Amino acid sequence: MPNKDTIVDVPTVNKIARLCRLDIPEVNKESLTNDLNNILGFVAQLDEVDTSNVEPLASVTGHKLPLRSDDVNDGNIEGLVLKNAPESSSGFFVVPKVIE
Amino acid sequence: MNDTSTLKPGHIQGETGIWEMVIGLEIHAQISSKSKLFSGASASFGSEANRNVSLVDAAMPGMLPVINEFCVEQAVKTGLALNAKINNVSVFDRKNYFYADLPQGYQISQFTKPIVGEGKIIVDLDDGEQTTIGIERLHLEQDAGKSLHDQHPTKSYIDLNRTGVALMEIVSKPDIRSPQEAGAYVKKIRSILRYIGACDGNMEEGSLRADCNVSVRKSGEEFGTRCEIKNLNSIRFIIQAIQSEAERQVDILEEGGTIDQETRLFDTSTGETRSMRSKEDAHDYRYFPDPDLLPLEFTENWVKDIKEKLPELPDSLKKRLVKDFGITSYDASILVEEKDYVDFYQQAANGRDGKLTANWMITELFGALKKDNLSFSESPITSENLGELISLISNGTISGKIAKEVFSEMMKSKKSPSEIVKEKGLEQVSDDAEILKLINLVISDNQDKVNEYLSGKDKLFGFFVGQVMKLSQGKANPGVVNKLLKEKLK
């Protein structure tokens, strides 16, 4: 269902891509913009419902946030933690330099 | 040159008039928990790289955060100590950004519904004045990991031990008007956190650090554009950074420029702030409620229990010290800065002269510790021994002058003052006959001066007292010397 209002344009797609560190080929940007607008337009139908007096619903299960006691019972698994790292050295992750 | 002699702290004399600073602080306080905010890995400082990392902290797919009850309790406790509103329902949000030491790609924080709302604290200034600073909010969040950039020419080394450690971010209102006030505010927050045990306040290890928001305006005008100085880890740097940043802004504004709202770093070697590499989208954090975490809820009764267990806080203790021991409000504010000081003072002053004890503790003991580069906990002088010294002075066993000698010996040998007095024969001489003997000696040695005195040169009285004291090697009781000399020289 095509939406009347354009919510997202190409510059917005560029910005989101940069924030997400995604490299999107130029040729895909137009279609991606359309896709996003369709998705957001579909979801925007929810705006038609008046929710001004409805509390936000965090869970439908009725569960409460579980708490744990302050015990150290994890860690000491640096081998496992570093296992998938492309590069590591003396216990550190090694990444391309992040400051100049 | 500017005439700064009459300028109030926080005011800057410019070409166009006097500028006023407007300052707000964000303090990040590491919670003194054993484990992290959302995982069971250790929160301790100084371990081997990546030793204190669980699969939750490393953000492995499918891992779920479970909140640490102790951390929640510390946030509530701190909120209560800051006279702040406790929110019995609060929400965790994801703050999204990319950085090598943030494996999740977002920090779990609280944005729209923090655990603690508005509050206020009273801050003691150096001149003995007090001012009230508003608290905007306090929220719980995760700390990030640590990047080392100096290990390799083209690589950064990442240690995730600190990743996920629990922080409280305490945000002040823009109520602060000078660098000195900012320093006093941080000191007060630090003191409160240490009293209640929510944070160890260790600024060197980074358990307490502050971001400072600074702007300038002419008195009565609207707030100017602010800059944020990141990550200051000492009160001295906070004071320096704010002063230098405010001066920079005044220079720009007076030359007709405008202030760019930006994040700046304080360079401790130059004492100036500089712009961080511009990150245009840095502030687009795209907050949204963390779907892995339900809202944090607790009952009024739980909060009440915590409130009842709160220890006596610095403000109330200060009032009590003034009332019970008759010391000045200024001395009391120094003594309540640290829980250890108050405990020591109360033991030393118990049943003794409170003012004298405060003087000896603040001037002599603090001075000597500073000179010897010792921390308070390393003091060679115990509260019992300082108390005993006060008693020896008060009951006339030793004079104030001899007491200083005994004090130095106590710093060196850790012996009790009565032991030192006995060993060195330093007891004060108050016996009339013995002192009279000394007086007679001084008079016969200085007959010319006696004549001058008797013919009206009153000022010489001090000379005779001095001579008698010298002859007694400082041990004669000055009161008795005065009394007997007066009688003798009539």
Interface residues (C-beta under 8 A of the other chain):
Chain A: K15 R18 L19 R21 A58 S59 H63 K64 L65 P66 L67 R68 S69 D70 D71 V72 N73 D74 G75 N76 I77 E78 L80 V81 L82 E87 S89 S90 G91 F92 F93 V94 V95 P96 K97 V98 I99 E100
Chain B: S33 K34 S35 S39 G40 A41 S42 E48 A49 N50 R51 N52 V53 S54 L55 V56 A58 V66 I67 N68 E69 F70 C71 V72 V91 N96 F98 Y99 A100 S147 L148 H149 Q151 H152 P153 T154 K155 S156 Y157 I158 D159 L160 R277 D281 D284 R286 P289 L293 L294 P295 L296 E297
